[in-house]
Amino acid sequence: MLIEQKIHKDEDDSIGWIESIYESSNILMSTYFPKKKKLFISFNRGGVYSYGNITEEMYEEFENCESQGVYFQKHINRKSEIPYYKEFKLLGGEIERAKQVIKEHKLK
C-alpha cells in the first residue's frame, strides 16, 4: 500500500521522477523516471534493482494497487521484455528513514 509519494519536477515543470514509500512485506520504496521508463525498486533488506521498459501506465498500476509485491511478481519480475539490474544496496539510515515514515503512518 502506498504510504508517501514525492513528485520531483524538472525545470520545464514536467515530472522528473517520483519517489514512493510502501507498506509491504517485500518492497520498501520505489523511484520512477517516466522519461526513461525506468523504475528502481528498493526492497526491505536494502537491495535496489532497476527495471526498464516500465510505461507510465504500468507504474501507476504498480503504485496504486493493493499489493505492490503481488503486482511486481505478476507483471515485472523476470519478464523477458523488462530488463533488470542489481544496482546497489541502501544505507542503513535510508532504510530506517523509510521504515519510520511507515511506522508514523500506522499510528495515524
C-alpha positions as CSV (number, residue, x, y, z in Angstrom):
1,M,0.0,0.0,0.0
2,L,1.3,3.5,-0.9
3,I,2.2,5.5,2.2
4,E,4.1,8.5,0.8
5,Q,4.8,10.0,-2.6
6,K,7.0,12.9,-3.6
7,I,6.9,14.2,-7.2
8,H,10.1,16.0,-8.4
9,K,9.6,18.3,-11.3
10,D,12.2,19.3,-14.0
11,E,12.8,22.9,-15.0
12,D,10.1,22.7,-17.7
13,D,7.6,21.6,-15.0
14,S,7.4,18.1,-16.3
15,I,7.8,15.1,-13.9
16,G,11.4,14.3,-13.5
17,W,11.0,11.5,-11.0
18,I,8.6,10.1,-8.4
19,E,9.6,8.7,-5.1
20,S,7.2,6.5,-3.1
21,I,7.3,4.6,0.1
22,Y,5.1,1.5,0.6
23,E,3.8,-0.6,3.5
24,S,4.7,-4.0,2.0
25,S,6.3,-7.2,3.3
26,N,8.9,-7.1,0.5
27,I,9.0,-3.7,-1.2
28,L,10.2,-0.7,0.8
29,M,10.2,2.1,-1.8
30,S,10.5,3.0,-5.5
31,T,11.8,5.8,-7.7
32,Y,10.3,6.1,-11.2
33,F,11.8,8.1,-14.1
34,P,8.9,8.5,-16.6
35,K,11.0,9.9,-19.4
36,K,13.4,7.0,-19.2
37,K,10.7,4.4,-18.4
38,K,12.9,3.2,-15.6
39,L,11.8,2.0,-12.2
40,F,14.1,1.5,-9.2
41,I,12.7,-0.8,-6.5
42,S,14.2,-0.8,-3.1
43,F,13.4,-4.0,-1.2
44,N,13.1,-4.2,2.6
45,R,16.5,-5.9,3.0
46,G,18.1,-2.9,1.2
47,G,18.8,-4.3,-2.3
48,V,17.9,-1.9,-5.1
49,Y,17.2,-3.2,-8.6
50,S,16.3,-1.2,-11.7
51,Y,13.7,-2.3,-14.3
52,G,13.5,-0.9,-17.8
53,N,10.5,-0.5,-20.3
54,I,8.2,0.4,-17.5
55,T,5.4,2.6,-19.0
56,E,3.7,5.3,-17.0
57,E,0.5,3.2,-17.1
58,M,2.4,0.2,-15.6
59,Y,3.9,2.4,-12.9
60,E,0.6,3.9,-12.0
61,E,-0.9,0.3,-11.7
62,F,2.1,-0.7,-9.6
63,E,1.8,2.3,-7.3
64,N,-1.9,2.2,-6.9
65,C,-2.6,-1.5,-6.5
66,E,-3.5,-3.1,-3.2
67,S,-0.2,-5.1,-3.0
68,Q,3.0,-3.8,-4.8
69,G,4.6,-7.2,-4.1
70,V,1.9,-9.1,-5.9
71,Y,1.9,-6.7,-8.8
72,F,5.7,-6.9,-9.0
73,Q,5.7,-10.7,-9.1
74,K,3.0,-10.9,-11.7
75,H,3.9,-8.1,-14.1
76,I,7.5,-7.0,-13.6
77,N,9.8,-9.6,-12.0
78,R,11.8,-11.7,-14.5
79,K,9.7,-10.8,-17.6
80,S,11.8,-11.1,-20.8
81,E,10.6,-7.7,-22.1
82,I,11.7,-6.0,-18.8
83,P,15.4,-5.8,-18.4
84,Y,16.6,-5.6,-14.8
85,Y,19.9,-5.0,-13.0
86,K,21.1,-5.1,-9.4
87,E,22.1,-1.6,-8.7
88,F,23.3,-1.1,-5.1
89,K,22.3,-1.5,-1.5
90,L,20.6,1.2,0.6
91,L,22.4,2.5,3.6
92,G,21.0,1.6,7.0
93,G,19.9,5.2,7.6
94,E,17.9,5.2,4.3
95,I,16.1,2.0,5.3
96,E,15.4,3.3,8.8
97,R,14.0,6.7,7.5
98,A,11.5,4.9,5.2
99,K,10.5,2.5,8.0
100,Q,10.0,5.5,10.3
101,V,7.6,7.0,7.7
102,I,5.7,3.7,7.6
103,K,5.6,3.5,11.4
104,E,4.2,7.1,11.7
105,H,1.6,6.3,9.1
106,K,0.4,3.3,11.1
107,L,0.0,5.4,14.2
108,K,-2.4,7.8,12.4
